[in-house]
Amino acid sequence: MKSKFAVLFFTLFLLALAIDNVTTICPPGCICNRQSVGLTCKPSPGSDMSARECLKKTCSYGYC
């Protein structure tokens, strides 16, 4: 019984990690905000994108 529980817990942990890494590239006019916890997007300099529109998306570590 403990073995099944351990396998289930480990599987759920891996699934949570996988879901956390599935993120969206920042839209055009937005860049990754490295100072933000969770790596959100922010308007790039000279862009007319609003901060609200950029904050709707997040970026993964590979795109920052």
Buried (B, 14 or more C-beta within 10 A) or exposed (E): EEEEEEEEEEEEEEEEEEEEEEBEBBEEBBBBBEEEEEBBBBBBEEBEBEEEBBBEBBBBEEBE
